[in-house]
């Protein structure tokens, strides 16, 4: 699904990504865990196509991808519904009955039902992030890039969203950037740990093989905790 080879990114004399190599199979969800400032968001921007100043390469087997950034990025002059359906308008894809059914289910599940005609300034920060999540998943992408997408969403709503994604999008490939240990096993099957403040040589840990999807074993938990301690 995704292959990254010898990818390097510099800002002046500072290297934030150095000779990075990894791959994701179709249906695999990978978590990137690294210190702040290590280049995780930069990598997401590169894979999204927003940053083209890098060396090395990456290859995607699909053009059906979506990105959830740290900020929801809603258009202030469009309603919640118009923002969510905007990807269909940009691609000139009709919103058929199947899309409408998925849309109604997402709105009910996220608690956005009843706020369809509100503008971004009329809803809370958590609701804005929920709208961005619905906008990302509604077109049914093959790959989704997630940069701390749940940071303003309450725990119960986050669990509902994750359970919905696991149930309705079982073959989805994805990359998750998070600093929340609890989110790692809920979404990811594999963790790529970077102990330094840059994305270079990482340590790969398989969660699914160790404990089954949805749990962090004590061994993995200690490894991640020790890595966090090393960040300091």
C-alpha positions in Angstrom: 0.0 0.0 0.0 2.8 2.5 1.0 6.5 2.2 0.6 8.9 4.8 2.0 12.6 4.6 0.9 15.6 6.7 2.0 13.4 9.7 2.7 15.3 12.7 4.0 14.0 16.2 5.0 16.1 19.1 6.1 15.2 22.6 7.3 18.4 24.5 6.7 21.1 22.7 8.7 18.7 20.7 10.8 17.7 17.2 9.6 14.3 16.1 10.9 13.9 13.0 8.7 17.0 11.0 7.8 17.1 8.1 5.4 13.7 6.9 6.6 12.5 3.5 5.3 9.3 1.6 6.1 6.3 0.1 4.4 2.6 -0.5 5.1 0.7 -3.4 3.8 -2.9 -3.1 2.6 -5.1 -3.1 5.7 -2.2 -2.4 8.1 -2.4 0.5 10.6 0.9 1.9 11.8 1.5 4.2 14.8 4.5 6.6 14.7 5.7 7.3 18.2 8.5 9.9 18.6 9.4 13.0 20.6 7.8 16.4 19.8 9.7 18.1 17.0 10.9 14.8 15.5 9.3 15.3 12.1 6.1 13.3 12.4 3.9 16.1 11.1 6.4 16.9 8.4 6.3 13.3 7.3 2.4 13.5 7.1 2.7 16.6 5.0 5.1 14.9 2.6 2.9 11.9 2.2 -0.1 14.1 1.7 1.7 16.0 -1.1 1.8 19.4 0.7 5.6 19.3 1.1 7.6 18.3 -2.0 11.1 19.5 -0.9 12.7 16.2 0.2 15.0 13.6 -1.1 14.3 9.9 -1.3 11.0 8.5 -2.4 7.7 7.1 -1.4 5.2 5.1 -3.4 1.4 4.8 -2.9 -0.7 2.0 -4.5 -3.8 4.2 -4.4 -4.9 7.8 -4.9 -7.8 7.3 -2.5 -6.3 8.8 0.6 -7.4 11.2 3.3 -5.6 13.2 6.0 -6.7 14.3 9.4 -4.5 17.1 10.7 -4.0 18.4 14.2 -6.3 21.3 13.3 -9.7 20.5 11.8 -9.3 22.9 8.8 -13.0 23.6 8.3 -13.9 26.3 5.9 -15.4 29.1 7.9 -18.0 30.1 5.3 -19.4 26.6 4.9 -21.8 24.8 7.2 -20.9 21.6 8.9 -22.6 19.5 6.3 -21.0 21.5 3.4 -17.6 21.0 5.0 -18.1 17.3 5.4 -19.3 16.9 1.8 -16.7 19.2 0.3 -14.4 16.4 -0.9 -17.2 15.1 -3.1 -17.7 18.6 -4.5 -14.0 19.0 -5.3 -13.8 15.7 -7.1 -17.2 16.2 -8.7 -18.5 13.0 -7.3 -22.2 12.7 -6.7 -23.5 12.2 -3.2 -25.7 9.1 -3.7 -27.9 7.2 -1.4 -25.1 5.0 0.0 -23.1 8.1 0.9 -26.1 9.8 2.5 -26.7 6.7 4.6 -23.1 6.6 5.8 -23.3 10.3 6.4 -26.4 9.9 8.6 -24.8 7.1 10.5 -21.7 9.2 11.2 -23.7 12.2 12.3 -25.7 10.2 14.7 -22.7 8.4 16.1 -20.6 11.5 16.6 -23.4 13.6 18.1 -23.3 16.1 15.2 -26.8 15.4 14.2 -28.8 18.6 14.5 -25.7 20.7 13.8 -25.6 20.2 10.0 -26.5 23.8 9.2 -24.3 25.4 11.8 -21.1 27.2 10.9 -17.7 26.4 12.4 -17.8 29.4 14.7 -21.1 28.1 16.2 -19.8 24.7 17.3 -17.2 23.6 19.9 -13.6 22.6 19.2 -14.3 18.9 19.8 -17.2 19.1 17.3 -15.0 20.7 14.7 -12.6 17.8 15.0 -15.5 15.3 14.8 -16.6 17.0 11.5 -13.1 16.8 10.2 -13.0 13.0 11.0 -16.3 12.4 9.3 -15.1 14.4 6.3 -12.0 12.2 6.1 -13.7 8.8 6.4 -16.9 9.4 4.5 -15.4 9.0 1.0 -14.1 5.6 2.1 -10.4 6.1 1.5 -7.9 3.2 1.1 -5.3 5.0 3.2 -5.8 7.6 6.0 -3.0 9.7 7.5 -3.9 10.9 11.1 -1.9 13.5 13.0 -3.3 13.5 16.5 -6.9 13.6 15.3 -8.6 13.0 18.7 -6.8 15.6 20.8 -9.9 17.7 21.5 -12.5 14.8 21.6 -13.8 13.4 24.8 -12.9 9.8 25.7 -16.3 8.2 25.2 -16.8 9.9 21.8 -13.3 8.8 20.8 -14.0 5.2 21.6 -17.2 5.2 19.7 -15.5 6.6 16.6 -12.7 4.1 16.8 -15.1 1.2 17.2 -17.1 2.4 14.3 -13.9 2.6 12.1 -12.8 -0.9 13.1 -16.2 -2.3 12.3 -17.0 -0.4 9.1 -13.4 0.0 7.6 -11.6 -3.3 8.5 -9.4 -3.2 5.4 -8.3 0.5 5.9 -4.6 1.2 5.9 -3.4 4.1 8.0 -0.7 6.0 9.8 -1.4 7.4 13.3 0.6 10.1 15.0 -0.2 10.3 18.7 1.3 11.0 22.1 -1.6 9.2 23.9 -0.6 5.6 24.8 -4.2 4.5 25.1 -4.8 5.3 21.5 -2.0 3.1 20.1 -3.5 -0.4 20.6 -7.1 0.8 19.8 -6.1 1.8 16.2 -2.7 0.4 15.4 -1.4 -3.1 14.8 2.2 -2.0 14.6 4.3 0.7 16.4 7.3 2.4 14.9 9.3 3.9 17.8 11.9 6.6 17.3 14.1 7.3 20.4 15.8 10.4 18.9 14.3 13.8 18.0 14.2 12.9 14.3 12.8 10.2 12.2 15.7 8.0 11.3 16.2 4.4 12.3 13.2 3.2 14.3 12.2 0.1 16.3 9.2 -1.8 15.0 6.9 -3.5 17.5 3.9 -5.7 16.5 1.0 -5.2 18.8 -1.4 -7.6 17.2 0.9 -10.6 17.4 1.8 -9.9 21.0 -1.6 -9.3 22.6 -4.3 -9.3 20.1 -5.8 -6.2 18.6 -6.8 -3.6 21.2 -4.4 -4.2 24.1 -0.9 -3.2 25.1 1.0 -6.0 27.0 3.1 -5.0 30.0 6.2 -5.7 27.9 5.2 -3.3 25.1 3.9 -0.8 27.6 7.3 -0.8 29.4 9.2 -0.4 26.1 7.0 2.6 25.1 7.2 4.1 28.6 11.0 3.7 28.6 11.2 5.4 25.2 9.1 8.3 26.6 11.6 8.6 29.5 14.4 8.7 27.0 12.7 11.6 25.3 13.4 13.7 28.4 
